[in-house]
Amino acid sequence: MTEFTTIEKLAMNISPSYDAIVRYNGFVCLATMNYKGEYEAEIYEYVDEADEYAEIECRLSLNEKATIPFKNSGEAIKWCFDKIDK
């Protein structure tokens, strides 16, 4: 069974000081700091349309997760943008 999340759920589990959620070209990019102080990146795609639900309540499915760590959230988000733009 596929597990889904929402922007609302992602936002409840991040640190506003270090992590980032960015909507970009129909995707949601997530950068989070791990226990080592490195950043991880994930790309989610929308399962639901925003006209059916509030955008933060639309279901998201994990599309891709970076296999390498990043020095900061900016580099992690850039990785997401580069993957989406390919």
QUILIN-V694356 format. One record per backbone hydrogen bond with DSSP energy under -1.0 kcal/mol. CO is the residue of the C=O (numbers start at 0). NH is the residue of the N-H. If there is no record, write none. Layout:
BEGIN
co:CO nh:NH
co:CO nh:NH
END
This chain:
BEGIN
co:4 nh:59
co:5 nh:9
co:6 nh:10
co:7 nh:11
co:9 nh:12
co:14 nh:18
co:19 nh:30
co:21 nh:28
co:23 nh:26
co:26 nh:23
co:27 nh:43
co:28 nh:21
co:29 nh:41
co:30 nh:19
co:31 nh:39
co:33 nh:36
co:37 nh:33
co:38 nh:69
co:39 nh:31
co:40 nh:65
co:41 nh:29
co:42 nh:62
co:42 nh:63
co:43 nh:27
co:44 nh:60
co:48 nh:51
co:48 nh:52
co:53 nh:56
co:55 nh:7
co:58 nh:46
co:58 nh:47
co:59 nh:4
co:60 nh:44
co:63 nh:42
co:69 nh:38
co:71 nh:75
co:72 nh:76
co:73 nh:77
co:74 nh:78
co:75 nh:79
co:76 nh:80
co:77 nh:81
co:78 nh:82
co:79 nh:83
co:80 nh:84
END
